[in-house]
Amino acid sequence: MTSPESSAPPRPSTKLLVASTLAWLAGVLQVLIAVAVGWPRVALHGRLPLLIIGEGLFGILLCVAGYLLRKRRRAGGIVATVAVAASVTNHVLTGTLISAGTGMALVVLVLVLTTWGELR
């Protein structure tokens, strides 16, 4: 018979838990920003700009990355890296300011890179 301690998976480090939580917060914030900015844009111009579509999509990707990071999956680190890189590239190409969600996502990226060896 195995003891309960040996059958339970090891708990993720605090850095990884913080990265997961921040990824969720950044993702939700980016989706909310996309809706708050996108809704009036559609009302005024009748179309949705690429920046708004990108922010919403990258926000959803960050939420998925947060879930995968909590499960200690390497795919979560990859998804977070791609989402942050695409979001920053989108802001640079459109000449807009980087949002708070993107700033938090950059912190997530640093935390993921420092705990990369813990991911499986």
N, C-alpha and C positions, 0 to 999 in steps of 0.2 A: 504494500500500500504506500502511495506517495504522500508526502506531507503537503499541506496547502501552499506552503511557501515555494516548493519546487515546481508545482503545477501552474502557478500564476506567472504570466509573462512579466519581465522586468519593467518597472515603471520608467517612462521617458524622463529625461533630464529636465530640469527647470527651464533651461534655455529653449529646449524643444517645445515645452508646453507654452511658454511665452510666445514663441514664434507661431505656434498653431493658433493661439488666441488672437494675436495681432493680425494674422492672415485673415481670420474671420471678420474682425472689426474693419480692417482695410477693405475687404471685399464688400461687406454690407455698406460701408460708407461710399465706395465708388459706385455701387448700384444706385444708392439714394441720390448721389450727385448727378448721375446720368439721368435719372427720372426728373429731378428738380430743374435741371437745366434743359433737358430735352423736351419736356412737355411744352413750355412756352415757345421754344424754337419751332416746334411742329405747328403750333397755333399761328405763329407769325409768318413762317415761310412755307409751310406745307410739306417740308421734307426734314429728314433727320440727318444731321451732319455726321461724318465719319468719326469725329472725336467722341460724340455722345454714344454712338453704337459701340465703339471700342472700349470706352470706360465701363459700360454695363457688362460687356463680355469679359473684360479683364477682372472685374469685380467678382463675377461668377467663378472664374478660374481660381481666384484667390480663395474663395470659400471652399472649393474642391481641394485646393492645396492644403488649407487648414485642417480639413478632415483627414487627409492622407498623412499629414505630418503628425497628427495626434495618434494615428495608428503606426507611426514610425516607418512609413513607406518611403523609399527613395524616390518613387514617382511624385510624391508631394513636393520634394525639393526641386525636382525638374519642372513641375508645373508652376511652382512659385517663381522660379528663375525666368521661365518663359513669359509669365504674366507680367512680371516687373519690367523685363526688358522691352516687351511689346508696348506696355503702357508709357514708359519713358520715351521710347521711340515715337509713339503717337503724339505725345506732347511736343517733342522737338520738331517733328515734321509740320505740325499745325501751328507752331509758334505760340502755344498757350502756356499758361502757368501750370506748374505741377500741383496737383491737388493734395490735400492732407492724406487721402487714402494712398496715393502713390508714395508719399513720404513714409508712411507707416510700412508700406510694402518693401521699401528699401531697407528698413530696419529688419523686417522678416528675412530678407535675402541675406543680410549679414549674419543673423542668428542661424539660419539654415547652413550657411557655409562653415560656421564654426562648429556645428554639430553633425557635419556630413557623415562622419565615421559611425555615428550611432544609428543612422538610417539603414534599413535592410531592404 
